[in-house]
């Protein structure tokens, strides 16, 4: 396997990577590899399958988020 050295990593990026590694119970090195793999080797998203999953989850939790509520939030500028 090849070795890479990264220099001058901005402090906020380094801290975010450390937090992410801790939350995934990985070393800093393993987390960096995981992030690079996800970005550089990741598969394109299957949008129809993803939307099917989202709709299924939404149906399983009725009343949480309706189309009207989402539309109202967009129109009033709420995140």
C-alpha positions as CSV (number, residue, x, y, z in Angstrom):
1,X,0.0,0.0,0.0
2,X,1.1,3.5,-0.7
3,X,1.7,6.2,2.0
4,X,0.6,9.8,1.8
5,X,1.5,12.7,4.1
6,X,-0.9,15.6,4.4
7,X,0.5,19.0,5.5
8,X,-1.1,22.3,6.5
9,X,-4.5,20.8,7.3
10,X,-6.7,23.6,8.6
11,X,-7.5,23.2,12.3
12,X,-11.3,23.1,11.8
13,X,-10.9,20.3,9.2
14,X,-8.5,18.3,11.5
15,X,-10.9,18.7,14.4
16,X,-13.9,17.6,12.3
17,X,-12.0,14.5,11.1
18,X,-11.0,13.6,14.7
19,X,-14.6,13.9,15.9
20,X,-15.8,11.8,13.0
21,X,-13.2,9.2,13.6
22,X,-14.1,9.0,17.3
23,X,-17.8,8.7,16.5
24,X,-17.1,5.8,14.1
25,X,-14.6,4.2,16.5
26,X,-11.8,4.5,13.9
27,X,-8.3,5.8,13.9
28,X,-7.7,9.2,12.3
29,X,-5.9,7.4,9.4
30,X,-8.8,4.9,8.9
31,X,-11.3,7.7,8.9
32,X,-9.4,9.7,6.4
33,X,-9.2,6.7,4.1
34,X,-12.9,6.1,4.5
35,X,-13.7,9.7,3.6
36,X,-11.4,9.6,0.6
37,X,-13.0,6.3,-0.6
38,X,-16.5,7.6,-0.2
39,X,-15.7,10.8,-2.2
40,X,-13.4,9.4,-4.9
41,X,-14.7,5.8,-5.3
42,X,-18.3,6.2,-4.2
43,X,-21.2,4.9,-6.3
44,X,-23.6,7.3,-7.9
45,X,-26.8,7.6,-6.0
46,X,-29.8,5.7,-7.2
47,X,-32.3,8.5,-6.9
48,X,-35.5,6.6,-7.5
49,X,-34.5,3.9,-5.0
50,X,-33.6,6.7,-2.5
51,X,-36.9,8.4,-3.0
52,X,-38.8,5.2,-2.5
53,X,-37.0,4.7,0.8
54,X,-37.7,8.2,1.9
55,X,-41.4,7.9,1.1
56,X,-41.5,4.6,3.0
57,X,-40.0,6.2,6.0
58,X,-42.3,9.1,5.8
59,X,-45.3,6.8,5.6
60,X,-44.1,5.0,8.7
61,X,-44.1,8.2,10.7
62,X,-47.4,9.9,9.7
63,X,-48.0,13.5,10.8
64,X,-44.3,14.3,11.3
65,X,-43.7,16.1,8.0
66,X,-46.4,16.8,5.5
67,X,-46.1,18.3,2.1
68,X,-48.0,21.3,3.3
69,X,-45.6,21.8,6.2
70,X,-42.6,21.5,3.9
71,X,-44.1,24.0,1.4
72,X,-44.9,26.5,4.2
73,X,-41.3,26.3,5.5
74,X,-39.9,26.9,2.1
75,X,-42.2,29.9,1.4
76,X,-41.5,31.5,4.8
77,X,-37.7,30.9,4.6
78,X,-37.5,28.5,7.5
79,X,-34.7,25.9,7.3
